[in-house]
Amino acid sequence: MPTDLLDRWLTALLATPGLTALRDPDEARRVLLDDALRGMPLVEREDGPIVDVGSGGGTPGIPLAASLASRGVTLLEAERRKCDFLEQWRPELPNLRVIWGRAEEQPLES
């Protein structure tokens, strides 16, 4: 797992107004990063792409994308400003895709 990337993501998340109400770095790590990774065993048991609906600042999607490089991870976020924040991590996470939109407006794949 690329801890440098996740450390930089968490620092940027805390520094960007409107992405999280958390201000304490230790609490943010516990809530936004450690809790996201706690679900890894469950996610690893399944195949296929991962979709994080209502991604906000990118949790759990970015930690999962960083930890599961072979899996496609889509972050779906309705607020453009949050998508702009999420987009900056795509160059370092080639398995990451960001979609600006609402879940109920997305086409269903058959």
C-alpha positions, 0 to 999 in steps of 0.5 A, a space after each residue: 500500500 502506498 502510504 506516502 500517497 495516502 498520507 498526502 491525500 489525508 493532509 490535502 483532505 484536511 487542508 481543503 475547506 468543506 471536505 470534512 469537519 474533522 480537524 485533528 489529524 489523528 482522528 481523521 486518520 482513524 475515521 477516514 483512512 483506517 476505517 476505510 481499510 478495515 473493510 479490505 477483507 470483505 472487498 477482497 473476497 469479491 471480484 469486479 470494480 468498486 464504486 464509491 457512491 457519494 465519495 466526498 473527499 474520497 473515503 473509502 474509495 481512494 484508500 481502496 484504490 491505493 490498496 487494490 491496484 488491480 481493481 478498478 475504483 470509481 468515485 461518484 460524486 454530485 458536487 463538482 468542487 469535490 470532484 475537482 479534489 478527487 481528480 488530482 489523485 488520478 495521475 497516481 492511481 491509474 485504476 481510479 475513475 471520477 464521475 461527476 453526477 448523481 447515482 440515480 442519474 447513472 445509466 445501468 449496465 446490463 
